[in-house]
Amino acid sequence: MSALVLSPSAALEPPCRAKPLLARLDPRSRVLAALAFALLVVCLRSLPAAIAALMPAILLALLAGLQPGPTLRRLAALEGFMILTLLSLPFTMGGPALFSWGDWHWGLEGTRRAVLILTKGSAIALSVLALLGTLELTELGHALARLRVPPRFVALFVLSARYVDVLRAEYARLRLAMRARGFCPRASLHCWRSLGHLLGMLVVSSLERAERVHAAMRLRGFNGHLHLLDEHRASGLDWGFAAALAVTGALLAVLDLA
């Protein structure tokens, strides 16, 4: 009688987790869905419809398996970027004043517009994070190429993302070398001179590494165009997701016109 014997390392391996629902979709479907949902939310004019648009965005985040902590931090960064503009709207849009402080009047129309912009921005950002933020850059580039986006734009997008990663890696290496030599940032001429040298070395080192990466790509047959080796086909899940998105869009449009 034969027995199944597991090695100790295999016994310690965690079980395979099922992919989130959005990860099973065709990348092209996710790109088109993100674009369609963003355009729909941008066109909404009523606050109830914008608030309702948050519900499918939250559902998409749950279906994508996004972690609550990092997702909330990214949304907070987005809202912090818009906060100065949003705070100025209640004082400049006019309308009935909610309260006054000297010559300053906090208007109702400006408050409604600020909440509308904040709600729509949060819904769009959350849907984009769920649909596109969980895609690998190569998958996103291939999806754009399959959607007949100009090849030069696709190549520029993929290579720019790759170069940003090169810059990050070089900066981390040079900063670690400075810390190993006792560098401590402070407001002094020596500190600013050291940071200037760091910036110069970062540019030079990144340029040399980019040339090596380009030579390696040319050696593998890169001629300015991405070679698409994967073959994606729309499945029943993709068509079902498209139908659900269409129904959601219709409901939001009806709520916006009501």
WOGI-V294452 format. One record per residue. N is the residue number from 1. RES is the residue in one small letter. PSI is psi in radians with two decimals (none if undefined). OMEGA is omega in whole degrees, 0 to 359 (NA if undefined). NEAR is the number of other C-alpha atoms within 10 Angstrom. Layout:
N|RES|PSI|OMEGA|NEAR / N|RES|PSI|OMEGA|NEAR
//
This chain:
1|m|2.22|181|2 / 2|s|2.60|180|4 / 3|a|2.59|178|5 / 4|l|2.06|183|5 / 5|v|2.19|177|8 / 6|l|2.40|176|9 / 7|s|2.74|179|8 / 8|p|-0.67|180|8 / 9|s|-0.64|179|7 / 10|a|-0.57|180|9 / 11|a|-0.46|181|10 / 12|l|-0.17|181|9 / 13|e|2.40|179|8 / 14|p|2.63|179|7 / 15|p|2.62|181|7 / 16|c|2.27|179|6 / 17|r|2.55|178|6 / 18|a|2.54|179|7 / 19|k|2.53|173|11 / 20|p|2.77|184|13 / 21|l|-0.75|182|13 / 22|l|-0.47|179|24 / 23|a|-0.29|179|17 / 24|r|-0.10|180|12 / 25|l|2.74|172|20 / 26|d|2.31|178|18 / 27|p|-0.57|178|26 / 28|r|-0.67|178|21 / 29|s|-0.66|180|20 / 30|r|-0.67|178|23 / 31|v|-0.81|180|18 / 32|l|-0.67|179|16 / 33|a|-0.73|179|20 / 34|a|-0.74|179|20 / 35|l|-0.78|181|15 / 36|a|-0.76|181|14 / 37|f|-0.69|179|21 / 38|a|-0.76|178|18 / 39|l|-0.68|179|12 / 40|l|-0.80|182|18 / 41|v|-0.65|179|21 / 42|v|-0.62|182|14 / 43|c|-0.18|180|12 / 44|l|2.46|183|19 / 45|r|-0.34|182|16 / 46|s|2.56|181|15 / 47|l|-0.71|177|18 / 48|p|-0.68|179|15 / 49|a|-0.67|178|22 / 50|a|-0.70|177|27 / 51|i|-0.68|178|17 / 52|a|-0.52|179|18 / 53|a|-0.35|177|25 / 54|l|-0.50|183|20 / 55|m|-0.91|176|12 / 56|p|-0.51|178|17 / 57|a|-0.74|177|22 / 58|i|-0.68|178|17 / 59|l|-0.71|177|14 / 60|l|-0.70|178|20 / 61|a|-0.67|178|21 / 62|l|-0.70|180|16 / 63|l|-0.44|178|16 / 64|a|-0.18|180|22 / 65|g|0.53|179|16 / 66|l|2.47|177|19 / 67|q|2.33|184|10 / 68|p|-0.74|184|10 / 69|g|-1.05|180|8 / 70|p|-0.61|180|10 / 71|t|-0.77|179|16 / 72|l|-0.61|178|13 / 73|r|-0.68|178|11 / 74|r|-0.69|177|14 / 75|l|-0.68|178|17 / 76|a|-0.65|177|13 / 77|a|-0.71|178|12 / 78|l|-0.81|181|15 / 79|e|-0.58|175|16 / 80|g|-0.55|177|12 / 81|f|-0.57|182|11 / 82|m|-0.08|192|15 / 83|i|-0.64|181|13 / 84|l|-0.73|178|10 / 85|t|-0.74|182|11 / 86|l|-0.60|180|20 / 87|l|-0.41|180|14 / 88|s|-0.36|183|14 / 89|l|-0.79|181|20 / 90|p|-0.38|181|23 / 91|f|-0.18|186|19 / 92|t|-0.26|184|14 / 93|m|-0.26|181|17 / 94|g|-2.73|182|15 / 95|g|-3.11|179|15 / 96|p|2.40|182|12 / 97|a|2.26|175|16 / 98|l|-0.74|173|12 / 99|f|2.82|183|11 / 100|s|2.61|176|11 / 101|w|1.66|185|7 / 102|g|-2.17|178|6 / 103|d|0.00|181|5 / 104|w|2.31|181|12 / 105|h|2.10|178|17 / 106|w|1.86|187|22 / 107|g|2.63|179|20 / 108|l|-0.71|182|19 / 109|e|-0.71|178|18 / 110|g|-0.65|177|22 / 111|t|-0.77|179|22 / 112|r|-0.71|179|16 / 113|r|-0.68|179|18 / 114|a|-0.78|178|21 / 115|v|-0.66|178|16 / 116|l|-0.81|180|21 / 117|i|-0.75|180|18 / 118|l|-0.72|181|18 / 119|t|-0.79|180|22 / 120|k|-0.71|178|26 / 121|g|-0.70|179|21 / 122|s|-0.71|179|22 / 123|a|-0.76|180|26 / 124|i|-0.78|181|22 / 125|a|-0.72|181|20 / 126|l|-0.71|179|25 / 127|s|-0.67|179|26 / 128|v|-0.70|177|22 / 129|l|-0.67|182|21 / 130|a|-0.73|186|26 / 131|l|-0.69|185|26 / 132|l|-0.48|182|20 / 133|g|-0.37|179|15 / 134|t|0.07|178|15 / 135|l|2.49|170|17 / 136|e|2.65|182|11 / 137|l|-0.64|179|16 / 138|t|-0.69|178|14 / 139|e|-0.73|179|16 / 140|l|-0.73|178|21 / 141|g|-0.74|178|24 / 142|h|-0.65|178|25 / 143|a|-0.73|178|23 / 144|l|-0.68|178|20 / 145|a|-0.68|178|21 / 146|r|-0.45|179|15 / 147|l|0.24|175|13 / 148|r|0.48|171|10 / 149|v|2.48|182|13 / 150|p|2.30|184|10 / 151|p|-0.62|180|16 / 152|r|-0.68|178|12 / 153|f|-0.73|181|14 / 154|v|-0.80|179|20 / 155|a|-0.70|179|17 / 156|l|-0.68|179|14 / 157|f|-0.85|183|16 / 158|v|-0.76|182|17 / 159|l|-0.60|177|16 / 160|s|-0.75|177|12 / 161|a|-0.70|178|13 / 162|r|-0.67|182|16 / 163|y|-0.60|175|17 / 164|v|-0.69|177|12 / 165|d|-0.63|176|12 / 166|v|-0.79|179|18 / 167|l|-0.73|180|18 / 168|r|-0.76|181|13 / 169|a|-0.73|179|14 / 170|e|-0.70|179|18 / 171|y|-0.74|179|19 / 172|a|-0.69|181|13 / 173|r|-0.78|181|12 / 174|l|-0.65|179|16 / 175|r|-0.64|177|16 / 176|l|-0.67|178|12 / 177|a|-0.68|179|12 / 178|m|-0.72|179|15 / 179|r|-0.61|178|11 / 180|a|-0.41|179|9 / 181|r|0.20|174|9 / 182|g|0.30|181|8 / 183|f|2.31|178|13 / 184|c|2.05|183|8 / 185|p|2.32|175|12 / 186|r|2.91|182|9 / 187|a|1.49|179|7 / 188|s|2.81|180|9 / 189|l|-0.68|179|9 / 190|h|-0.69|179|11 / 191|c|-0.81|181|14 / 192|w|-0.62|178|13 / 193|r|-0.69|178|11 / 194|s|-0.70|178|15 / 195|l|-0.62|175|15 / 196|g|-0.73|176|12 / 197|h|-0.66|178|12 / 198|l|-0.77|179|16 / 199|l|-0.75|179|14 / 200|g|-0.77|178|12 / 201|m|-0.58|178|15 / 202|l|-0.76|180|21 / 203|v|-0.80|182|15 / 204|v|-0.82|181|12 / 205|s|-0.69|180|17 / 206|s|-0.65|178|20 / 207|l|-0.77|179|15 / 208|e|-0.72|180|12 / 209|r|-0.64|177|16 / 210|a|-0.64|177|17 / 211|e|-0.67|177|12 / 212|r|-0.71|178|12 / 213|v|-0.72|179|15 / 214|h|-0.71|178|14 / 215|a|-0.70|178|13 / 216|a|-0.65|178|12 / 217|m|-0.72|177|13 / 218|r|-0.62|179|12 / 219|l|-0.50|180|10 / 220|r|0.20|174|9 / 221|g|0.23|180|12 / 222|f|2.23|181|13 / 223|n|0.47|181|10 / 224|g|-0.10|180|12 / 225|h|2.55|177|14 / 226|l|2.34|177|17 / 227|h|1.99|183|11 / 228|l|1.95|181|12 / 229|l|-0.36|181|7 / 230|d|2.76|181|8 / 231|e|1.86|181|8 / 232|h|2.48|176|13 / 233|r|2.42|180|11 / 234|a|2.30|180|12 / 235|s|-3.12|177|12 / 236|g|-0.56|178|10 / 237|l|-0.67|179|14 / 238|d|-0.77|180|19 / 239|w|-0.66|176|13 / 240|g|-0.70|177|11 / 241|f|-0.70|178|17 / 242|a|-0.70|178|16 / 243|a|-0.75|179|12 / 244|a|-0.67|178|12 / 245|l|-0.67|178|16 / 246|a|-0.75|178|15 / 247|v|-0.75|178|12 / 248|t|-0.75|178|16 / 249|g|-0.70|179|18 / 250|a|-0.75|180|13 / 251|l|-0.71|179|14 / 252|l|-0.67|178|21 / 253|a|-0.72|178|17 / 254|v|-0.73|179|11 / 255|l|-0.59|180|16 / 256|d|-0.58|181|17 / 257|l|-0.29|183|10 / 258|a|none|NA|9
//
